Amino acid sequence: MQDPTALAQAYIRRLSPVTDERVMDVCECVMDIVAALFNVSGRELRQPGRSTESVARVRQIGMYVTHVVLGLTMTEVGQGFGRDRTTVKHACHLVEDMRDDEDLDRIVHMVERVTAAAFRQTEVLP
């Protein structure tokens, strides 16, 4: 049985699709947020290909928050972050597993709160 909340969100998304341009804007903003919060170069976050582990981890947290808090699909997040949908899926699983650690969970929760506050007045939030 499917989650009724997920079905409702999917229905809302069909009624109010997020344009490709909007997806890019949202992801750019989230990358700016995580770059500032973690003192990481925004240029490094946006570079295609592999990065150092610390930059990759920040990007993974950004992808996770974009998917979970802002409700973009993994395909949309991948498009906005210049990555594949499967990379976003891996990042989400990784961050979810990291949340078992109390300190890391607090960090991710703080990023979620900042991101939600930044997008509070927009149509991106479900």
C-alpha positions as CSV (number, residue, x, y, z in Angstrom):
1,M,0.0,0.0,0.0
2,Q,1.4,3.4,-1.0
3,D,1.8,6.2,1.5
4,P,-1.2,8.6,1.1
5,T,1.0,11.6,1.8
6,A,3.3,10.6,-1.0
7,L,0.3,10.2,-3.3
8,A,-1.0,13.6,-2.3
9,Q,2.4,15.2,-2.9
10,A,2.7,13.5,-6.3
11,Y,-0.8,14.8,-7.2
12,I,0.1,18.4,-6.1
13,R,3.4,18.2,-8.1
14,R,1.4,17.2,-11.2
15,L,-0.9,20.2,-10.8
16,S,2.0,22.6,-10.2
17,P,5.1,21.3,-11.9
18,V,8.4,22.9,-11.2
19,T,10.0,24.2,-14.3
20,D,13.6,23.1,-15.3
21,E,14.7,26.7,-14.8
22,R,13.2,26.8,-11.3
23,V,14.8,23.4,-10.5
24,M,18.2,24.9,-11.4
25,D,17.5,28.1,-9.4
26,V,16.5,26.0,-6.3
27,C,19.5,23.8,-6.5
28,E,21.9,26.7,-7.0
29,C,20.5,28.3,-3.9
30,V,20.8,25.2,-1.8
31,M,24.4,24.8,-3.0
32,D,25.1,28.4,-1.9
33,I,23.5,27.6,1.5
34,V,25.6,24.5,2.1
35,A,28.7,26.2,0.8
36,A,28.3,29.0,3.3
37,L,27.3,26.8,6.2
38,F,30.2,24.4,5.7
39,N,32.7,27.0,4.4
40,V,33.2,25.1,1.2
41,S,33.9,26.6,-2.2
42,G,30.7,26.9,-4.3
43,R,32.8,26.4,-7.4
44,E,34.1,23.0,-6.0
45,L,30.5,21.9,-5.2
46,R,29.5,22.7,-8.8
47,Q,32.4,20.9,-10.5
48,P,31.5,17.8,-12.5
49,G,33.2,14.6,-11.7
50,R,34.8,13.5,-8.4
51,S,35.6,15.8,-5.6
52,T,37.4,15.5,-2.3
53,E,35.5,13.6,0.3
54,S,34.7,16.7,2.3
55,V,33.3,18.5,-0.7
56,A,31.4,15.4,-1.8
57,R,29.9,15.0,1.7
58,V,28.6,18.6,1.7
59,R,27.1,18.1,-1.8
60,Q,25.4,14.9,-0.6
61,I,23.9,16.8,2.3
62,G,22.7,19.5,-0.1
63,M,21.1,16.9,-2.4
64,Y,19.5,15.1,0.5
65,V,18.0,18.3,1.9
66,T,16.8,19.4,-1.5
67,H,15.0,16.1,-2.0
68,V,13.6,15.7,1.5
69,V,12.8,19.3,2.6
70,L,12.0,20.9,-0.8
71,G,10.3,17.8,-2.3
72,L,12.2,17.8,-5.6
73,T,12.4,14.4,-7.3
74,M,15.8,12.7,-7.3
75,T,15.9,13.3,-11.1
76,E,15.3,17.0,-10.6
77,V,17.9,17.2,-7.8
78,G,20.4,15.3,-10.1
79,Q,19.7,17.7,-12.9
80,G,20.2,20.8,-10.6
81,F,23.3,19.5,-9.0
82,G,24.8,18.2,-12.3
83,R,24.7,14.6,-11.2
84,D,22.7,11.5,-12.1
85,R,19.5,10.4,-10.3
86,T,21.3,7.3,-9.0
87,T,24.0,9.5,-7.4
88,V,21.2,11.5,-5.6
89,K,19.7,8.2,-4.5
90,H,23.1,7.1,-3.1
91,A,23.6,10.4,-1.4
92,C,20.1,10.2,0.3
93,H,20.8,6.7,1.6
94,L,24.2,7.7,2.8
95,V,23.0,10.8,4.7
96,E,20.0,8.9,6.1
97,D,22.5,6.3,7.5
98,M,24.7,9.1,8.8
99,R,21.8,10.5,10.8
100,D,22.2,7.6,13.3
101,D,25.1,9.6,14.7
102,E,23.7,12.3,17.0
103,D,26.2,15.0,16.1
104,L,25.7,14.5,12.3
105,D,22.0,14.3,12.8
106,R,22.1,17.8,14.5
107,I,24.1,19.1,11.6
108,V,21.7,17.8,8.9
109,H,18.8,19.0,10.9
110,M,20.3,22.5,11.1
111,V,20.8,22.5,7.3
112,E,17.1,21.4,6.9
113,R,15.9,24.2,9.1
114,V,18.0,26.9,7.3
115,T,16.9,25.6,3.8
116,A,13.2,25.4,4.9
117,A,13.4,29.0,6.2
118,A,15.1,30.2,3.0
119,F,12.3,28.7,0.8
120,R,9.4,29.3,3.2
121,Q,7.7,31.9,0.9
122,T,8.1,29.9,-2.4
123,E,6.1,27.4,-4.3
124,V,8.8,24.7,-4.0
125,L,7.8,23.5,-0.5
126,P,5.1,20.9,-0.7
